[in-house]
Amino acid sequence: MIGYKCGNCKKTVEFDAQNIGIKCPHCGSKLFYKERPTKAKQLLAR
């Protein structure tokens, strides 16, 4: 299961990665943003 945030109502929704044609169960929107951790990644330069 992957967590997404609805672009319309901003509620968190979880979907199976195999699901096609997903829409928000709260408002019916089809626009989603993948939730990312708030911690910034650190990379080592070569």
Backbone bond lengths (Angstrom), bond angles and torsions (degrees), N, CA, C in turn:
res aa  C-N    CA-C-N  psi(-1)  N-CA   C-N-CA  omega(-1)  CA-C   N-CA-C  phi
1 M - - - 1.450 - - 1.532 109.42 -
2 I 1.316 115.03 138.23 1.448 121.82 -178.93 1.522 108.89 -117.62
3 G 1.331 117.03 134.98 1.460 121.65 -179.48 1.511 111.96 -88.64
4 Y 1.319 116.26 132.21 1.461 122.64 177.51 1.516 109.01 -131.46
5 K 1.327 115.82 157.73 1.465 121.41 175.29 1.520 107.56 -111.96
6 C 1.317 116.92 130.40 1.456 122.44 179.71 1.527 109.24 -65.53
7 G 1.327 117.08 134.14 1.455 121.91 179.86 1.520 113.10 -73.07
8 N 1.320 117.60 -17.96 1.461 121.54 -177.44 1.534 111.95 -97.08
9 C 1.325 117.23 -57.85 1.471 120.21 -175.32 1.529 113.39 -98.22
10 K 1.337 118.12 -4.65 1.474 125.03 175.97 1.520 114.18 64.80
11 K 1.340 118.77 17.27 1.459 121.45 177.86 1.526 109.80 -87.49
12 T 1.328 116.39 149.31 1.455 121.70 178.85 1.521 109.46 -79.57
13 V 1.338 115.46 132.40 1.460 122.25 -178.78 1.520 107.20 -131.96
14 E 1.337 117.63 139.21 1.457 121.13 177.35 1.519 109.49 -111.26
15 F 1.345 115.20 134.39 1.451 121.50 179.84 1.506 110.75 -128.33
16 D 1.311 115.80 152.89 1.449 122.05 171.00 1.527 107.15 -76.39
17 A 1.335 117.98 140.87 1.464 121.71 -177.14 1.530 112.21 -64.69
18 Q 1.317 119.02 -19.98 1.459 122.78 -179.14 1.528 112.93 -85.22
19 N 1.321 117.16 -8.11 1.461 122.42 -176.21 1.530 110.59 -74.92
20 I 1.313 117.09 128.19 1.467 122.03 178.30 1.527 107.90 -114.42
21 G 1.324 116.46 142.65 1.462 120.36 179.78 1.509 111.81 75.36
22 I 1.322 116.29 42.09 1.462 120.21 -177.48 1.520 111.32 -76.71
23 K 1.318 115.52 148.54 1.456 120.66 173.02 1.515 108.71 -147.02
24 C 1.320 114.88 155.60 1.459 121.93 -175.37 1.530 110.18 -65.71
25 P 1.338 117.63 129.64 1.469 119.72 178.44 1.539 112.35 -73.13
26 H 1.332 117.38 -13.91 1.466 120.90 -178.18 1.531 112.70 -89.02
27 C 1.368 115.81 -43.99 1.471 118.11 -174.78 1.530 113.29 -126.18
28 G 1.341 118.42 -10.46 1.458 121.38 178.10 1.520 114.89 87.21
29 S 1.330 117.92 3.49 1.459 121.79 -179.72 1.534 110.68 -68.92
30 K 1.334 116.20 152.87 1.458 121.08 178.04 1.525 111.83 -114.00
31 L 1.334 117.39 15.24 1.453 122.67 -179.90 1.524 109.11 -106.97
32 F 1.345 116.65 121.55 1.459 121.69 -176.69 1.514 111.16 -132.54
33 Y 1.325 115.17 152.00 1.456 122.61 175.18 1.521 107.84 -120.68
34 K 1.325 116.21 134.29 1.452 120.17 178.92 1.521 108.68 -72.81
35 E 1.328 116.04 131.86 1.455 120.10 -179.68 1.518 109.62 -75.33
36 R 1.308 115.52 132.48 1.464 122.88 -179.45 1.529 108.91 -117.57
37 P 1.323 117.05 149.54 1.465 118.64 176.01 1.526 110.94 -66.30
38 T 1.323 117.54 151.78 1.458 121.38 -177.07 1.528 111.62 -81.82
39 K 1.313 117.68 -14.00 1.463 121.34 -179.39 1.523 109.55 -78.92
40 A 1.336 116.28 131.01 1.458 121.48 178.77 1.528 110.10 -76.13
41 K 1.326 116.11 143.44 1.462 120.86 178.09 1.518 109.78 -82.27
42 Q 1.321 116.04 144.84 1.457 121.08 174.77 1.511 108.18 -110.96
43 L 1.326 116.12 131.47 1.456 121.70 179.02 1.525 108.58 -117.13
44 L 1.326 115.70 147.28 1.441 120.87 177.23 1.514 109.42 -93.18
45 A 1.324 116.65 129.22 1.461 121.23 177.52 1.523 109.27 -78.85
46 R 1.308 116.44 147.31 1.467 120.22 178.23 1.489 110.69 -96.66
